[in-house]
Amino acid sequence: MTASATDDRDAGLAAQYEAYPYPERNPQDETRRLFIGSPSHLREVDYWVFGAQRPRSKPMRVLVAGCGTGDGAIMLATQLARADRPAEVVCLDRSTKALSIAQARAETRKLDNIRFVEGSLNELDALELGLFDYIDCCGVLHHLPNPAAALQTLERHLTPGGGMGLMVYAPFGRTGVYMLQDALEKLAPLTQSPEERLDVARRVMRTLPATAWLRQNGNFGDHLSGGDAGLYDLLLNPRDRAYTITDFLALLDQAGLEPAALMEPARYDPTLFLPDPRLRARLATLPWQEQAAIAEDLAGNMATHVAYVVRKHAGLTKPDPLDPNAVPIMREIPGAELAKQMTPDNMLPFPFGTLVVPIPLPPQARGILPLIDGERTVGELTAILATRGVNAEKFRHVWQESFHILERLNRVLLRSPA
Ligand SMILES: C[S@@+](CC[C@H](N)C(=O)[O-])C[C@H]1O[C@@H](n2cnc3c(N)ncnc32)[C@H](O)[C@@H]1O
């Protein structure tokens, strides 16, 4: 067993990521693309964790706990560097091989705001890395022997006012995975080497019946396009548990944390699937946690939960989108492009994973979206719309509604002060 492993399964996990660092990445590819995702997109961190109130000039210390080959760390460090923001991104992992790939990716990008630490999350205190304004822990907690203890440890390493971006597996969208995992553990026991176990998985996949739930499940493609690392991680991982949103909220609660936002917030709103007014009235009587659980039950396709979390009762005040000095900013897709995606009847087809839901927008959103450039204030937008015959009162109304919808789709956010 490796020094940091707490039991045989944990030793198997350490061996897995040494043999098949995850995700499978070639550092040379950094010259031609940047992976963008959640959690840890800089604009999301600024908005959802810090409520668009933390000055961009304020140095930010980041921990990427279980960074793997570095997708999240490379994205965030690149975004921070491009925006010329003072920051240090500390990448922690216990896989030497994964860290060496993450490091090579950072070197290809000439990032000098990132450093790499080999060590275990279980021994975070002893590593004396200090406190962090933001901690990313993506796809890690659900593999650990004691996720609650690990999350509590991470929480102790947050600065006052700091927050985290987390991702854990969710059960319903992973239907079929655990059946295969059970079968493979019998056919390829943990006592075998990672290479032997992978070979067995490949053989099983070759003749997997068409009726197997895994085959019917299009919510993820790791086993099809993720190479050896993807197949191993999905089907042979020695420890992997999935959390319903109710389980996940309980895990957060135990660590003194609560969500600032689930990603995307609208995804956890069951009214999207329940137009019936009687059912909507009933939903309105339920606490948001139960509503989120209903959305997960009804959609059935959530394979992960992504959340930005802060300390309970942190008193995070949401920014006011109607403040004339507020600066709206597109998360990633330019406003003009998003406006083009609107259908003639003013619907925005929005992909919640594999499910595309038409979201109604005010027709005027088509004209407002292309004006959002991350520089113009709401006051300036009001003035421009006035020249087009939309008076201030009408603009206020339309903007409030548009922002509310697009914020909950994580498409339009507000910029932090300089
Ligand atoms: C599924 S990968 C996720 C990688 C990355 N966060 C991502 O989302 O692409 C899980 C990572 O957690 C690391 N890990 C697992 N247990 C750990 C521990 N106790 N301490 C540090 N890293 C650990 C593994 O080595 C592996 O690189």
The ligand as an SDF file (V2000), in Angstrom:
LIG
                    3D

 27 29  0  0  0  0  0  0  0  0999 V2000
  -11.1240   11.5880  -11.3480 C   0  0  0  0  0  0  0  0  0  0  0  0
   -9.6150   12.3780  -11.0990 S   0  0  0  0  0  0  0  0  0  0  0  0
  -10.1400   14.0910  -11.1930 C   0  0  0  0  0  0  0  0  0  0  0  0
   -9.0700   14.9850  -11.7470 C   0  0  0  0  0  0  0  0  0  0  0  0
   -9.4650   16.4390  -11.9290 C   0  0  0  0  0  0  0  0  0  0  0  0
   -9.9310   17.0370  -10.7040 N   0  0  0  0  0  0  0  0  0  0  0  0
  -10.4980   16.5770  -13.0060 C   0  0  0  0  0  0  0  0  0  0  0  0
  -11.6530   16.9040  -12.6850 O   0  0  0  0  0  0  0  0  0  0  0  0
  -10.1870   16.3770  -14.1840 O   0  0  0  0  0  0  0  0  0  0  0  0
   -9.3340   12.1550   -9.3650 C   0  0  0  0  0  0  0  0  0  0  0  0
   -7.9470   12.6490   -8.9220 C   0  0  0  0  0  0  0  0  0  0  0  0
   -7.9320   12.6830   -7.4820 O   0  0  0  0  0  0  0  0  0  0  0  0
   -6.6510   12.2340   -7.0530 C   0  0  0  0  0  0  0  0  0  0  0  0
   -6.7750   11.7220   -5.6810 N   0  0  0  0  0  0  0  0  0  0  0  0
   -7.5220   10.6790   -5.2370 C   0  0  0  0  0  0  0  0  0  0  0  0
   -7.3550   10.5180   -3.9270 N   0  0  0  0  0  0  0  0  0  0  0  0
   -6.4830   11.4920   -3.5190 C   0  0  0  0  0  0  0  0  0  0  0  0
   -5.9350   11.8570   -2.2840 C   0  0  0  0  0  0  0  0  0  0  0  0
   -6.2380   11.1980   -1.1560 N   0  0  0  0  0  0  0  0  0  0  0  0
   -5.0880   12.8990   -2.2460 N   0  0  0  0  0  0  0  0  0  0  0  0
   -4.7730   13.5940   -3.3670 C   0  0  0  0  0  0  0  0  0  0  0  0
   -5.2670   13.2880   -4.5700 N   0  0  0  0  0  0  0  0  0  0  0  0
   -6.1180   12.2550   -4.6550 C   0  0  0  0  0  0  0  0  0  0  0  0
   -6.2800   11.1640   -8.0390 C   0  0  0  0  0  0  0  0  0  0  0  0
   -4.8860   10.9130   -8.0390 O   0  0  0  0  0  0  0  0  0  0  0  0
   -6.8150   11.7440   -9.3500 C   0  0  0  0  0  0  0  0  0  0  0  0
   -5.8260   12.4460  -10.0500 O   0  0  0  0  0  0  0  0  0  0  0  0
  1  2  1  0
  2  3  1  0
  2 10  1  0
  3  4  1  0
  4  5  1  0
  5  6  1  0
  5  7  1  0
  7  8  2  0
  7  9  1  0
 10 11  1  0
 11 12  1  0
 11 26  1  0
 12 13  1  0
 13 14  1  0
 13 24  1  0
 14 15  1  0
 14 23  1  0
 15 16  2  0
 16 17  1  0
 17 18  1  0
 17 23  2  0
 18 19  1  0
 18 20  2  0
 20 21  1  0
 21 22  2  0
 22 23  1  0
 24 25  1  0
 24 26  1  0
 26 27  1  0
M  CHG  2   2   1   9  -1
M  END
$$$$
